[in-house]
Amino acid sequence: MSTAIEFNNISKQYRLGLVSTKTLSHDLNRWWQTAVLHKEDPYLKIGSTNDRSKAADSEYVWALKDINFKVEQGDVVGIIGKNGAGKSTLLKLLSRVTGPTTGTIRAKGRIGSLLEVGTGFHPEMTGRENIYMNGAILGMTKQEITKKLDEIVDFSGCERYIDTPVKRYSSGMMVRLGFAVAAHLDPEILVVDEVLAVGDAEFQKKAIGKMQDVSRGEGRTVLFVSHNMASIRALCKTGVLLEKGMVRATGRINNVVETYLDSAEAEMSEIVKSVRVYDESIRINCIRFNGSINNKTTIVSNQEFLDVVIDGETSKCLKNTDIQILFKSREETPMAILCEGHYKGATEDIPIGKFCIEKRIVLPRYLGQGDYKIDIAMHEPMVRWLFYAENAVFVHADGGLDGVGQAMNMKSGGVIGLETTKGL
């Protein structure tokens, strides 16, 4: 099988704190060193590692460093890693949105990309006009695009709005049309970033099915970035794990995913550090989960309840709030949720000042042995998030109350509704 894509010593350097990547003094110094003295570019010798969680020790950063791997024709490759690991940068280099600082990329055939919501679309043009524009950019004739038009529109589900300027589309509609264009205009290489997460569940399933057809039936190559490990396992044959801008692991997708999950769960920290606040009037001081402030805990066999305590303060009165707690599998498939404000209407108002919210969750008898990830959030149901802590806690369950329970398995797409009880 021939090689479709080859990354040879690819590195990408950015300068921190500026819109441009250079200054006049640096340009002159670079020109003097490389063009006159015929020496190596001096700015390639400096730069800090791409670690978003730490302050920079240099004004330059390597978004990607020494990337080397090959992709065979017809293969489906999942590119995974934490936020800021360099996944989107790698796809932008392949799609020629930007160029590498060092190294070369060899790609065989046309590349269709879906990197962000609205990628390749002109907001003032209609959906139909944008389809023709994208086809022309890929080198297709008007007649070739016209043959594909009905198929693209039908797949996207946007027929009613196809002659409306795309600036009036919702983000979900934009993703639907963007993926339909990228997948149906016959590129030899299809590049899809995690933008599919914007689409609804029905379209995500449809898009994954199309990517499988594209690779298996038509022999085209697919590069897919996602944080949904279940989708990655189902779709991809091989994987690439990026960590701080460098390749951590490559190989069979199951092995790469396990390496990623193990590395993600290895870091011990306080739960409250994972909180992202969406209302500046709120401050979360401490979260205790199962009696611990740390992000790792164990639910022992025959444990009946799970206690969650959230300490914080607010500078304004918060109306109709609710706490949401989501259990997910290691692959981040939703399994069970506490969201009583949504399905019971049980919300509460929080007055100005310090607050302490306590929840005692009744554990289901069928919570079997296994590993789970927990999201903790406060929201106004169906209105807005007040704070969200994604993957706040990593839980190992020893087994259900009956001792023989099976791990929660929601292949049907449903999610178990959890309930609370008094007594904390």
C-alpha positions as CSV (number, residue, x, y, z in Angstrom):
1,M,0.0,0.0,0.0
2,S,1.4,3.4,-1.0
3,T,2.1,6.3,1.4
4,A,-0.6,9.1,1.3
5,I,1.0,11.5,3.8
6,E,4.5,11.8,5.1
7,F,5.7,14.2,7.9
8,N,9.4,14.6,7.9
9,N,11.0,16.5,10.9
10,I,8.1,18.9,11.1
11,S,8.4,21.7,13.6
12,K,6.3,24.9,14.0
13,Q,7.5,27.8,16.1
14,Y,5.4,30.8,17.3
15,R,6.4,34.0,19.1
16,L,4.4,34.6,22.2
17,G,2.6,37.9,23.0
18,L,2.5,39.4,19.5
19,V,0.1,39.1,16.6
20,S,3.0,38.8,14.1
21,T,5.8,36.2,14.6
22,K,8.7,38.6,14.0
23,T,10.1,42.0,14.6
24,L,12.3,44.1,12.3
25,S,15.4,43.6,14.5
26,H,14.8,39.8,14.4
27,D,14.2,39.9,10.7
28,L,17.5,41.7,10.1
29,N,19.4,39.4,12.4
30,R,17.9,36.3,10.7
31,W,18.7,37.7,7.2
32,W,22.3,38.5,8.3
33,Q,22.9,35.1,9.8
34,T,21.3,33.0,7.1
35,A,21.7,35.0,3.8
36,V,25.1,36.7,4.5
37,L,26.9,34.5,6.9
38,H,25.2,31.3,5.6
39,K,24.6,30.0,9.2
40,E,21.7,28.3,10.7
41,D,18.6,30.4,11.7
42,P,19.5,31.6,15.2
43,Y,15.8,31.6,16.3
44,L,15.4,27.9,15.7
45,K,17.8,27.2,18.6
46,I,15.5,28.9,21.2
47,G,12.0,28.3,22.4
48,S,10.2,26.6,25.2
49,T,8.2,23.4,25.2
50,N,4.5,23.7,24.3
51,D,3.2,23.3,27.9
52,R,0.1,25.6,28.2
53,S,-0.1,25.1,32.0
54,K,3.2,26.7,32.8
55,A,4.6,30.3,32.3
56,A,6.9,30.6,29.4
57,D,10.6,30.9,29.9
58,S,11.2,32.1,26.4
59,E,9.4,34.5,24.0
60,Y,9.2,31.7,21.5
61,V,7.3,28.4,21.8
62,W,7.5,25.2,19.7
63,A,3.8,24.4,18.9
64,L,5.2,21.2,17.2
65,K,8.6,19.8,17.5
66,D,10.3,17.0,15.4
67,I,7.1,15.3,14.1
68,N,7.8,12.2,12.0
69,F,5.2,9.6,10.9
70,K,3.6,8.2,7.7
71,V,0.0,7.6,6.8
72,E,-0.8,4.8,4.3
73,Q,-3.4,5.4,1.6
74,G,-6.9,4.3,2.7
75,D,-6.0,4.4,6.4
76,V,-8.1,6.3,9.0
77,V,-5.8,7.9,11.6
78,G,-7.0,9.3,14.9
79,I,-4.9,12.2,16.3
80,I,-5.5,12.6,20.0
81,G,-4.0,14.5,22.9
82,K,-4.9,17.2,25.5
83,N,-6.0,20.7,24.6
84,G,-2.9,22.6,23.3
85,A,-1.0,19.5,22.4
86,G,-0.6,20.6,18.8
87,K,-3.4,18.6,17.0
88,S,-5.1,21.5,15.2
89,T,-1.7,23.0,14.3
90,L,-0.7,19.7,12.7
91,L,-3.9,19.7,10.6
92,K,-3.4,23.3,9.6
93,L,0.1,22.5,8.3
94,L,-1.2,19.6,6.3
95,S,-4.1,21.8,4.9
96,R,-1.5,24.5,4.1
97,V,-3.3,27.1,6.2
98,T,0.2,27.9,7.5
99,G,3.6,26.5,6.8
100,P,6.1,24.6,9.0
101,T,9.1,26.3,10.5
102,T,11.3,23.3,9.6
103,G,10.7,20.0,7.8
104,T,8.6,18.9,4.9
105,I,5.1,17.4,4.4
106,R,4.4,15.2,1.4
107,A,0.8,14.5,0.5
108,K,-0.5,12.6,-2.4
109,G,-3.8,14.0,-3.9
110,R,-6.3,16.7,-3.1
111,I,-7.0,17.6,0.6
112,G,-10.5,18.4,1.8
113,S,-10.5,20.0,5.3
114,L,-13.0,20.8,8.0
115,L,-10.9,22.5,10.7
116,E,-13.3,25.1,12.2
117,V,-16.9,26.2,12.0
118,G,-17.2,28.1,8.7
119,T,-13.8,26.9,7.3
120,G,-13.7,27.7,3.6
121,F,-17.0,29.5,3.5
122,H,-17.6,33.2,2.6
123,P,-20.3,34.5,5.0
124,E,-22.0,36.7,2.3
125,M,-22.4,33.9,-0.2
126,T,-25.2,31.4,-0.1
127,G,-24.7,27.7,0.7
128,R,-25.0,26.8,-2.9
129,E,-22.5,29.4,-4.0
130,N,-20.0,28.2,-1.3
131,I,-20.3,24.6,-2.6
132,Y,-19.3,25.7,-6.1
133,M,-16.5,27.9,-4.7
134,N,-15.0,25.0,-2.6
135,G,-15.3,22.6,-5.6
136,A,-13.5,25.1,-7.8
137,I,-10.7,25.5,-5.2
138,L,-10.3,21.7,-5.3
139,G,-9.9,21.9,-9.1
140,M,-13.3,20.5,-10.1
141,T,-15.3,21.7,-13.1
142,K,-18.8,23.3,-12.7
143,Q,-20.3,20.2,-14.3
144,E,-18.6,17.9,-11.8
145,I,-19.8,19.9,-8.9
146,T,-23.3,20.0,-10.2
147,K,-23.4,16.2,-10.3
148,K,-22.6,16.2,-6.6
149,L,-24.8,19.1,-5.6
150,D,-28.0,17.2,-4.7
151,E,-26.0,14.6,-2.7
152,I,-24.3,17.3,-0.7
153,V,-27.5,19.2,0.1
154,D,-29.3,16.0,1.0
155,F,-26.5,14.8,3.3
156,S,-26.3,18.2,5.1
157,G,-30.0,18.5,5.7
158,C,-29.9,22.2,4.9
159,E,-32.0,22.2,1.7
160,R,-34.4,24.9,3.0
161,Y,-31.5,27.3,3.6
162,I,-29.2,26.4,0.7
163,D,-29.9,29.7,-1.1
164,T,-29.5,31.8,2.1
165,P,-26.2,33.5,2.9
166,V,-24.3,31.2,5.4
167,K,-23.8,34.1,7.8
168,R,-27.4,33.4,8.8
169,Y,-26.7,29.7,9.5
170,S,-26.3,28.4,13.1
171,S,-23.0,26.8,14.0
172,G,-24.6,23.3,13.7
173,M,-25.9,24.0,10.2
174,M,-22.5,25.4,9.2
175,V,-20.8,22.2,10.4
176,R,-23.3,20.1,8.6
177,L,-22.8,21.8,5.2
178,G,-19.0,22.1,5.7
179,F,-18.6,18.4,6.4
180,A,-20.9,17.5,3.5
181,V,-18.8,19.6,1.1
182,A,-15.5,18.2,2.4
183,A,-16.6,14.6,2.2
184,H,-18.5,14.6,-1.1
185,L,-16.2,16.7,-3.4
186,D,-13.9,13.6,-3.8
187,P,-10.7,14.7,-2.1
188,E,-8.1,11.9,-1.8
189,I,-7.4,13.1,1.8
190,L,-10.1,14.1,4.2
191,V,-9.0,16.1,7.3
192,V,-11.6,16.6,10.1
193,D,-10.9,18.5,13.3
194,E,-13.0,18.2,16.5
195,V,-15.5,20.6,15.0
196,L,-17.9,17.7,14.6
197,A,-18.6,18.0,18.3
198,V,-20.7,21.1,17.4
199,G,-23.2,18.9,15.5
200,D,-26.1,17.0,17.1
201,A,-25.9,13.3,17.9
202,E,-27.7,12.2,14.8
203,F,-25.4,14.1,12.5
204,Q,-22.2,13.0,14.4
205,K,-23.3,9.3,13.8
206,K,-24.0,10.1,10.1
207,A,-20.7,11.8,9.7
208,I,-18.7,9.0,11.2
209,G,-20.5,6.5,9.0
210,K,-19.6,8.6,5.9
211,M,-15.9,8.7,7.0
212,Q,-16.0,4.9,7.3
213,D,-17.5,4.7,3.8
214,V,-14.9,7.1,2.4
215,S,-12.0,5.1,3.8
216,R,-13.2,1.5,3.4
217,G,-15.3,1.7,0.2
218,E,-13.5,4.4,-1.7
219,G,-9.9,4.0,-0.5
220,R,-9.4,7.6,0.6
221,T,-7.3,8.6,3.6
222,V,-8.9,10.2,6.7
223,L,-7.2,12.2,9.5
224,F,-9.6,12.7,12.4
225,V,-9.1,14.7,15.6
226,S,-11.5,14.2,18.5
227,H,-11.7,14.1,22.3
228,N,-14.4,11.4,22.1
229,M,-12.4,8.2,22.5
230,A,-15.4,6.0,21.7
231,S,-15.7,7.6,18.3
232,I,-11.9,7.4,17.8
233,R,-11.9,3.7,18.6
234,A,-14.9,2.9,16.4
235,L,-13.6,4.8,13.3
236,C,-9.8,4.7,13.3
237,K,-7.3,1.9,12.7
238,T,-4.2,3.6,13.8
239,G,-3.5,6.5,16.1
240,V,-1.0,9.3,16.9
241,L,-0.8,10.7,20.5
242,L,0.6,14.2,20.7
243,E,1.9,15.6,24.0
244,K,3.3,19.1,24.4
245,G,3.9,19.4,20.7
246,M,5.7,16.1,20.3
247,V,4.7,12.6,19.3
248,R,4.2,10.5,22.4
249,A,2.9,7.3,20.8
250,T,1.9,5.8,17.4
251,G,0.4,2.5,16.5
252,R,-2.8,0.5,16.7
253,I,-5.6,2.8,17.9
254,N,-6.5,0.8,21.0
255,N,-2.9,0.9,22.3
256,V,-2.6,4.6,21.6
257,V,-5.9,5.4,23.3
258,E,-4.9,3.4,26.4
259,T,-1.6,5.3,26.6
260,Y,-3.5,8.6,26.4
261,L,-6.1,7.6,29.1
262,D,-3.4,6.3,31.4
263,S,-1.4,9.5,31.1
264,A,-4.4,11.7,31.6
265,E,-5.4,9.9,34.8
266,A,-1.9,9.8,36.3
267,E,-1.8,13.5,37.3
268,M,-3.0,14.1,40.9
269,S,-4.4,17.6,41.7
270,E,-7.1,19.3,43.5
271,I,-10.6,19.1,42.0
272,V,-11.1,22.9,42.1
273,K,-8.2,23.4,39.7
274,S,-10.3,22.0,36.9
275,V,-13.1,24.5,37.3
276,R,-13.8,27.0,34.5
277,V,-16.0,29.9,35.6
278,Y,-18.4,31.5,33.1
279,D,-19.8,34.2,35.4
280,E,-17.3,36.6,36.9
281,S,-19.4,37.1,40.0
282,I,-18.8,33.5,41.1
283,R,-15.7,32.1,42.8
284,I,-15.4,28.4,43.6
285,N,-13.1,27.8,46.6
286,C,-13.2,24.1,47.2
287,I,-14.9,21.0,45.9
288,R,-15.0,17.8,47.9
289,F,-16.0,14.6,46.1
290,N,-16.5,11.4,48.1
291,G,-14.8,13.1,51.1
292,S,-11.7,14.2,49.2
293,I,-10.5,17.4,47.6
294,N,-8.3,15.5,45.2
295,N,-9.2,14.3,41.7
296,K,-8.8,10.6,42.4
297,T,-11.1,8.5,44.5
298,T,-12.6,5.0,44.9
299,I,-16.2,3.9,45.3
300,V,-15.9,0.9,47.4
301,S,-18.1,-2.2,47.1
302,N,-21.5,-1.9,48.7
303,Q,-21.2,1.9,49.0
304,E,-24.7,3.4,48.9
305,F,-24.1,7.1,48.6
306,L,-21.7,9.5,47.1
307,D,-21.3,13.0,48.7
308,V,-20.4,16.1,46.8
309,V,-19.8,19.5,48.6
310,I,-19.1,22.7,46.7
311,D,-17.9,25.8,48.7
312,G,-17.8,29.2,47.0
313,E,-19.0,32.8,47.0
314,T,-20.9,35.1,44.8
315,S,-21.2,38.9,44.5
316,K,-24.7,38.8,43.2
317,C,-27.8,36.7,43.8
318,L,-28.0,33.7,41.5
319,K,-31.5,32.6,40.5
320,N,-32.7,29.1,39.5
321,T,-29.4,27.3,39.8
322,D,-28.8,23.6,39.7
323,I,-25.8,21.3,40.1
324,Q,-25.1,18.8,37.3
325,I,-22.8,15.8,37.9
326,L,-22.1,13.6,34.8
327,F,-20.6,10.1,35.0
328,K,-18.6,9.1,31.8
329,S,-16.7,6.1,30.7
330,R,-13.0,6.2,30.3
331,E,-13.7,6.9,26.6
332,E,-15.9,9.8,27.7
333,T,-19.2,8.3,26.7
334,P,-22.0,9.8,29.0
335,M,-23.3,7.1,31.3
336,A,-25.3,8.7,34.1
337,I,-26.2,12.2,35.2
338,L,-27.5,14.1,38.2
339,C,-29.5,17.1,36.8
340,E,-32.6,17.4,38.9
341,G,-33.2,21.0,37.9
342,H,-33.7,19.8,34.3
343,Y,-35.8,16.7,34.9
344,K,-37.5,17.7,38.2
345,G,-37.5,21.4,38.1
346,A,-35.7,21.4,41.5
347,T,-33.6,24.6,41.3
348,E,-32.5,26.9,44.1
349,D,-31.6,30.6,44.5
350,I,-28.2,31.4,46.0
351,P,-27.9,34.8,47.9
352,I,-25.0,37.1,47.9
353,G,-22.0,36.0,49.9
354,K,-20.5,32.6,50.7
355,F,-22.4,29.4,49.9
356,C,-22.1,25.7,50.5
357,I,-24.0,23.3,48.3
358,E,-24.2,19.7,49.4
359,K,-25.5,16.7,47.4
360,R,-25.8,13.1,48.5
361,I,-26.2,11.0,45.4
362,V,-27.9,7.6,45.6
363,L,-25.6,5.2,43.7
364,P,-27.3,2.7,41.3
365,R,-27.1,-1.0,42.3
366,Y,-25.8,-1.8,38.8
367,L,-22.7,0.4,39.1
368,G,-20.1,-2.3,38.4
369,Q,-16.4,-2.5,38.6
370,G,-14.7,0.0,36.3
371,D,-13.2,3.4,35.8
372,Y,-15.3,6.5,35.3
373,K,-14.7,10.2,34.7
374,I,-16.8,12.9,36.4
375,D,-17.8,16.3,35.2
376,I,-19.1,18.7,37.9
377,A,-21.0,21.9,36.9
378,M,-23.5,24.6,38.1
379,H,-26.0,26.0,35.6
380,E,-29.3,27.7,35.1
381,P,-31.1,24.8,33.3
382,M,-31.5,25.4,29.6
383,V,-30.1,28.9,29.9
384,R,-26.4,29.1,30.7
385,W,-23.4,27.5,32.6
386,L,-22.2,29.2,35.7
387,F,-19.1,27.0,36.1
388,Y,-18.0,23.7,34.5
389,A,-15.3,21.3,35.7
390,E,-14.6,18.8,32.9
391,N,-13.0,15.5,34.0
392,A,-12.8,16.9,37.5
393,V,-12.6,13.5,39.2
394,F,-11.3,10.0,38.1
395,V,-13.3,7.3,39.9
396,H,-12.6,3.6,40.3
397,A,-15.6,1.6,41.3
398,D,-15.0,-1.7,43.1
399,G,-18.4,-3.0,42.3
400,G,-22.2,-2.5,42.8
401,L,-24.3,-3.0,45.9
402,D,-25.1,-6.6,44.9
403,G,-21.4,-7.4,44.4
404,V,-22.0,-8.7,40.8
405,G,-23.1,-5.6,39.0
406,Q,-21.9,-4.8,35.5
407,A,-20.4,-1.5,34.5
408,M,-23.0,0.9,33.2
409,N,-23.4,0.4,29.4
410,M,-25.5,2.8,27.5
411,K,-25.0,1.6,23.9
412,S,-28.6,2.6,23.2
413,G,-27.6,6.3,23.6
414,G,-29.6,6.8,26.8
415,V,-28.2,8.2,30.0
416,I,-29.2,7.0,33.5
417,G,-30.8,9.7,35.7
418,L,-29.3,9.9,39.2
419,E,-31.2,11.1,42.3
420,T,-30.2,12.6,45.6
421,T,-31.4,12.0,49.1
422,K,-31.3,13.9,52.4
423,G,-28.8,13.2,55.2
424,L,-25.5,14.8,54.3
